[in-house]
Amino acid sequence: GWLALTLASSRVGTRWSWGLNGTDDDGGRIIGGYTCPRYSQPWQAFIYGPLQCGGILVDRSWVLSAAHCYRPGLRVRLGEHNLAVREGPEQDRVVSGAILHPGYNRFTLDNDLMLLKLAQPITIGTTARPVTLPTACAPTGTACLISGWGTVTTPQGRAGDDSLSAGAPHSQPAAPC
């Protein structure tokens, strides 16, 4: 089902243009992005513990993230908007297991995908729910949405960049990348 589709899509010939300022050295930030309307990305997961990463809720008990984010002792928070403020609808979960993509290479970051198993399923509601997974790859040039926490101004960031942000990159063929 969805696991095979998700893992297979990592090998399809589509690549994302992440740097909205036209450079590849943006440190993964959403440069030129905007603060998301509160709870407009209810599948966005905040992964924390020994490090901080983002993820996507794909099922009540599973979060898809980057394999390079794996460390023992991870936790996941759903229903989050501003990391600096406890707003009420947040749901914290302990990670009870991880499945790294079998072809993940920590040196090249090929197949940089993992699934995190939550010890307790989340309660689905308006602030936390699984993303609807695609059934096919987006055509080249499709406007897409990326979201995460961090700066939207410069790769160095600034204080106060705690709210969920988004940007609209376009998919492009893998060859030019």
N, C-alpha and C positions, 0 to 999 in steps of 0.2 A: 503494500500500500504506500502510504505517504513516506515512509522511511526510504524505500527504494527510489521513489520519485525525487526526493530531496537529495539523496546522495548521488543519484545519476545526473541530476542537473548541474552538479559541480563540474562535470566533465564535458558539458555541452559547449559549443563554440560561441558563447556570448560572454562578454566581459563588461564590467560597469565602469563608467567614468565618474570616479568619486570626487575628485578635486574640482569643486565648482568654480574655483578661481583660475582654472586652466593649467594648474601645475600638479605634478605627482608628489611633491614634497610637503604636502599639507599636514602630515602626521596623522592622517585619518580623520581630521576634523571636518565639520560640515561648514566650510568657509562660504560665506554668502547666504547661509541658511536663515531660518527664522525660528522663533519660539513657537512650538506647537500649541494649538488650543488645548486647554486642560483636558486630559484623558481622551484625546482624539486618536491615540495609538495604543489601545488597550492590550495589545499583544506584546508591547515592548517590555522586555525584562531587564532589570538591573542586577548584574551578577557581581557579588562582592565577597570579601573575606581577605585572603592573602593578596588579592589584586582586584581591579575593577574592570568589568567588560559589559558589553551589551549582549542581548539575546532576543529571541523571538519565541513566544509561547506557541507551540504547534499542537498541543493537546493539554488537557487539564493537569497532566503529570510530567510533561516533557518540554524542555526548552532547547532550541537549536542555537548554537553559538560557534565561535571559532575554537578549534582544537588547541591553539596556542594559549588560550586562556585557562586551560585545565590546571588546577592545583587541588590538593586535598584540602578539605575544610571550606568549600565554597557554599555560599548561600545565594538565594534568588529572591528578589522583591518584585512583585507585580502591583499594578494600580498606583504606580509612582509618577509624579510629575516633577516636583522640585526636590532634589536630593537633600537640600538644607532644611527642609520643613516637613514635619510629620503632619500630613493633611487629613488623615483619617481612613481612606479606603485601601491603604497599602496592605499587601499580604506577603509576609515573609515566609520562606520555606527553606529547609535544609536540603542540600543535594545529597541524595543517598547513593548515587552511582553515575558513571559517565561512560558513554560509548564513543570512542574516537573513530573517525573514518578509517577503515583498514588501510587505505593508501596514503594516510597523512604522513608528510615528511617535515620534520621540525626544522630542517635546514633551509629548504626551498619554500616551505609553507604550502606546497601542493596539497590539495584536498583538505584544506584547513577548516574542517567541520567536526562538530561533536554534538551529541545529544546528552543533556543532563536530565537525570531522573529525579523528580522531586519526591521527598519522603512522604508528603501529603499532597493530594491534588488541590489545586486552587478552587475557590468558589467563583463560578462564572457569573459575571455581572457587567454593568456598563463600564466599569473601570478596569476590568481584567477579563479577557477572553482570548481563545486561540485565534491566530490569523487564519484566513481562508487561503489555503495553498493553491498555487496555480496548477492548471492541468497541462500547460505547454509553456515553452520558453517565450519570452516577449520578443517581438520582431525588433530588428535593429532600428534605433532611433526612437523607440518608445520612451516617453517621459515616465520616470519611475519615482518612487519616494524612498528616501533613506531617513532614518531618525536615530537619535542617540543623545547622550548627555555630553556636554563639553562646549567648547567655544564656537562661535559663528563669525568671529572677527579675524583673528590671526592664529597661526599654528601655536604661538606661545600662550595664548589664552589670557584671561584676566579673571580677577575675583568676581564672583557672582554668576558664573556660567553654570548654574546648577539645575536649570529647567530643561526639560526635554526639547530638543530642537529638530528641525527637519530641513531637507533640501530636495531638489528635483534633478538628479542627474539623468542622462540618457544612456540606454544600452547601446553598445557598439560591437562590431565584429571583433573576434579575438585577434585576428591577424595584424591590424594596425597597432594594437596595444603592445 
